[in-house]
């Protein structure tokens, strides 16, 4: 998911779209995931990813 999300962010940014790569985690059981947001909306995953995981980075 990280490679795909990073590539999508770069493509969107190259078209002057302000996209953000977001990385989230949960501890029990451990799980990490990344996705892309534009204007605060998830565009390549479930719209409620921020509710499911704790965001640890936004790039």
JOLINSUL-V972497 format. One record per residue. N is the residue number from 1. SS is DSSP state (H for helix, E for strand, - for the rest). Layout:
n | ss
N | SS
N | SS
This chain:
n | ss
1 | -
2 | H
3 | H
4 | H
5 | H
6 | H
7 | H
8 | H
9 | H
10 | H
11 | H
12 | H
13 | H
14 | H
15 | -
16 | -
17 | -
18 | -
19 | E
20 | E
21 | E
22 | E
23 | E
24 | E
25 | E
26 | E
27 | E
28 | -
29 | -
30 | E
31 | E
32 | E
33 | E
34 | E
35 | E
36 | E
37 | E
38 | E
39 | -
40 | -
41 | E
42 | E
43 | -
44 | -
45 | -
46 | -
47 | -
48 | -
49 | H
50 | H
51 | H
52 | H
53 | -
54 | E
55 | E
56 | E
57 | E
58 | E
59 | -
